[in-house]
């Protein structure tokens, strides 16, 4: 099962919305993201968050309020849809606002439960979450296409093969070690014992 989350950042462009392909999948608004999705003409199934930035009068009856001061609305929403059994989660509206909020969005990848594919859609590409519960990740990356791999948690063993620069069973912390690798037109295989963010540039 697949679900789309619309966050309260800058409104995504038509290009990003078309890349995601919203039609036919349930769309959840992450707090104020529900208003932005509605204003863009999309039907929102439910609103998730602490309801501090959304028109609660409009959404009365479609609210899933989760009051947890220790996590962001996006982390709450990711946890909620993962617990509901959604296996693929596409996230829009994560750009813009303060840089702290953008870093927090990436942080939500690290603290959310495993068991689901999570993709953040940006104007310049897509960030895929790798979680050790996946075992490994395989993706065909075109020759010369730039991608980057960042450790979001401490990893004792990270392997990246099928790319221009390979890593085999190396330790990795959050750093620039995996910045700007290149595809070779083959299958890139990624595995780790921690959480990674894999960014594929458009």
PyMOL commands that set and color helices and strands:
alter all, ss='L'
color gray80, all
select helices_A, chain A and resi 14-20+33-39+73-83+99-111+132-134
alter helices_A, ss='H'
color red, helices_A
select strands_A, chain A and resi 2-6+26-30+46-49+63-65+88-92+117-122+125-130+137-140+146-151+155-161+167-172+181-182+187-192+196-201
alter strands_A, ss='S'
color yellow, strands_A
deselect
rebuild
show_as cartoon
